[in-house]
Amino acid sequence: MGKKVVKWIAIALVLLWTLIPLYWFLKIAFMTPAEISAFPPHVYPPKPTISGFFNVLGFSYTSRSGEVFIPSGQAEQIKMGLLNSLILASTVTCITMIVVVPVAYTFGRLEF
């Protein structure tokens, strides 16, 4: 009984250790710069917004308070990186399907 409790406590601690930073990054992604720098920090975004994503992709936006945010200076590099990732993922998927489908058909026809 004692080993099971220790095991489950260890699993819970590892899950918290892993999930809390992911939650924090996700939470910050939906906050404005003013909300991010607020003290004490918010546990959840008070007014979730996706304007940060638009800013990173090169669009300017105006916050609820009327503050204008200019586009990120790295927007073109981010767009190029996303396009390169799309091209690479599509190419790898097509090549994998070309190789795997005939092999799967062959394995399906074999008798073990």
Phi, psi and chi 1 to 4 in degrees:
 res  aa     phi    psi   chi1   chi2   chi3   chi4
   1 MET       -  -43.9  177.5   74.6  172.3      -
   2 GLY   -64.6  -36.6      -      -      -      -
   3 LYS   -67.8  -35.3  -73.9 -172.9  177.7 -178.3
   4 LYS   -65.8  -41.2  -78.9 -172.2  176.3 -177.7
   5 VAL   -64.4  -44.4  171.9      -      -      -
   6 VAL   -63.2  -40.1  170.9      -      -      -
   7 LYS   -61.6  -46.5  176.1 -176.7  165.1 -175.7
   8 TRP   -68.8  -34.1  -75.9  107.6      -      -
   9 ILE   -65.9  -41.8  -70.2  174.1      -      -
  10 ALA   -63.2  -42.9      -      -      -      -
  11 ILE   -62.1  -43.2  -70.4  172.2      -      -
  12 ALA   -63.4  -40.7      -      -      -      -
  13 LEU   -66.0  -40.1  -71.8  174.5      -      -
  14 VAL   -65.8  -41.1  168.2      -      -      -
  15 LEU   -61.9  -44.8  -82.5  172.7      -      -
  16 LEU   -63.3  -42.8  -75.1  173.9      -      -
  17 TRP   -58.9  -34.1 -176.5  -93.9      -      -
  18 THR   -85.3  -43.2  -55.6      -      -      -
  19 LEU   -83.6  -28.8  -65.4  178.1      -      -
  20 ILE   -62.6  -46.8  -72.6  176.1      -      -
  21 PRO   -62.6  -37.7  -22.7   32.2      -      -
  22 LEU   -63.6  -42.4  -65.8  175.5      -      -
  23 TYR   -61.6  -42.7  166.7   72.8      -      -
  24 TRP   -63.5  -43.2 -160.5  -95.4      -      -
  25 PHE   -64.2  -43.2  -65.6  142.1      -      -
  26 LEU   -63.9  -40.8 -173.0   63.9      -      -
  27 LYS   -62.5  -45.0  174.5 -170.2   77.8  139.3
  28 ILE   -65.4  -32.0  -73.4  175.9      -      -
  29 ALA   -61.9  -26.0      -      -      -      -
  30 PHE  -104.4   18.4  -68.8  101.9      -      -
  31 MET  -115.5  156.6  -64.9  172.5   76.9      -
  32 THR   -81.8  162.7   62.9      -      -      -
  33 PRO   -57.4  -35.6  -28.0   34.9      -      -
  34 ALA   -66.9  -39.1      -      -      -      -
  35 GLU   -70.3  -33.2  -67.8  169.3  -17.1      -
  36 ILE   -65.5  -40.6  -68.5  170.7      -      -
  37 SER   -88.9    6.6   60.9      -      -      -
  38 ALA   -67.9  146.2      -      -      -      -
  39 PHE  -127.5  128.8 -173.3   81.6      -      -
  40 PRO   -72.3  153.9   25.8  -30.9      -      -
  41 PRO   -66.0  150.0   20.2  -27.9      -      -
  42 HIS   -76.9  144.6  -57.8  -72.8      -      -
  43 VAL   -77.4  -32.2  176.8      -      -      -
  44 TYR  -139.8  157.2   59.2   90.8      -      -
  45 PRO   -63.2  123.1  -16.5   25.2      -      -
  46 PRO   -63.2  -41.3    3.0   -3.0      -      -
  47 LYS  -134.6   88.5  -63.6  176.6 -177.5  172.4
  48 PRO   -58.1  139.8  -18.7   28.1      -      -
  49 THR  -144.9  148.7  178.3      -      -      -
  50 ILE  -104.0   15.1   59.5  170.1      -      -
  51 SER   -64.6  -28.8   56.9      -      -      -
  52 GLY   -62.4  -35.2      -      -      -      -
  53 PHE   -67.8  -40.5  -65.2  100.4      -      -
  54 PHE   -64.2  -39.9  -71.3  120.9      -      -
  55 ASN   -62.4  -43.3 -175.3  -92.1      -      -
  56 VAL   -65.4  -32.6  167.0      -      -      -
  57 LEU   -85.7    3.8  -67.5  174.2      -      -
  58 GLY   103.2   12.3      -      -      -      -
  59 PHE  -102.9  140.2  -59.3  100.2      -      -
  60 SER   -85.6  157.6   61.6      -      -      -
  61 TYR  -150.3  160.3   70.7   95.0      -      -
  62 THR  -113.7  130.2  -54.8      -      -      -
  63 SER   -76.1  173.1   68.6      -      -      -
  64 ARG   -61.5  -28.9  -67.9 -179.7 -169.3   94.8
  65 SER   -84.5   -0.3   62.6      -      -      -
  66 GLY    95.0    1.0      -      -      -      -
  67 GLU   -76.1  130.8 -168.3  175.3    4.1      -
  68 VAL   -96.4  129.5  176.5      -      -      -
  69 PHE  -110.4  126.3  -67.7   93.3      -      -
  70 ILE   -81.0  158.8   59.4  171.8      -      -
  71 PRO   -62.0  154.7  -19.1   28.2      -      -
  72 SER   -64.7  143.6  169.0      -      -      -
  73 GLY   -71.9  -16.1      -      -      -      -
  74 GLN   -99.9   13.2  -58.8  -63.0  -41.4      -
  75 ALA   -58.6  -42.2      -      -      -      -
  76 GLU   -65.9  -40.1  -68.2  -55.1  -44.0      -
  77 GLN   -66.7  -37.2  -71.4   86.6   -7.2      -
  78 ILE   -67.0  -43.6  -69.4  171.6      -      -
  79 LYS   -62.0  -42.0  -71.5  178.2 -170.8  175.9
  80 MET   -65.0  -39.9 -173.6   60.0   66.9      -
  81 GLY   -64.3  -40.3      -      -      -      -
  82 LEU   -65.5  -40.5  -71.0  172.0      -      -
  83 LEU   -64.7  -43.9  179.0   63.1      -      -
  84 ASN   -61.2  -40.8  -72.5  -17.3      -      -
  85 SER   -63.9  -40.5  -64.3      -      -      -
  86 LEU   -63.8  -44.4  177.0   67.2      -      -
  87 ILE   -64.0  -45.6  -67.9  168.9      -      -
  88 LEU   -64.4  -45.1 -179.2   65.1      -      -
  89 ALA   -64.1  -39.7      -      -      -      -
  90 SER   -66.3  -42.4  -60.2      -      -      -
  91 THR   -64.1  -46.7  -56.1      -      -      -
  92 VAL   -63.5  -39.4  168.2      -      -      -
  93 THR   -63.6  -45.0  -59.2      -      -      -
  94 CYS   -63.8  -45.4  -70.5      -      -      -
  95 ILE   -63.4  -41.8  -69.0  171.0      -      -
  96 THR   -62.0  -43.4  -58.6      -      -      -
  97 MET   -65.6  -38.1  -66.6  -57.1  -69.6      -
  98 ILE   -62.5  -36.9  -70.5  169.1      -      -
  99 VAL   -82.9  -42.2  171.1      -      -      -
 100 VAL   -78.4  -35.7  170.3      -      -      -
 101 VAL   -62.2  -47.8  168.7      -      -      -
 102 PRO   -63.6  -37.3  -21.5   31.0      -      -
 103 VAL   -65.1  -41.2  171.1      -      -      -
 104 ALA   -65.2  -39.0      -      -      -      -
 105 TYR   -63.1  -43.5  176.8   77.9      -      -
 106 THR   -62.5  -46.3  -55.9      -      -      -
 107 PHE   -62.9  -34.5  -81.1  147.9      -      -
 108 GLY   -67.8  -28.2      -      -      -      -
 109 ARG   -87.2  -19.4  -58.8  -67.1  -75.7  177.5
 110 LEU   -73.5  148.0  -72.7  176.1      -      -
 111 GLU  -109.3  127.5  -67.2 -173.6   27.1      -
 112 PHE   -98.5      -  -66.9   97.4      -      -
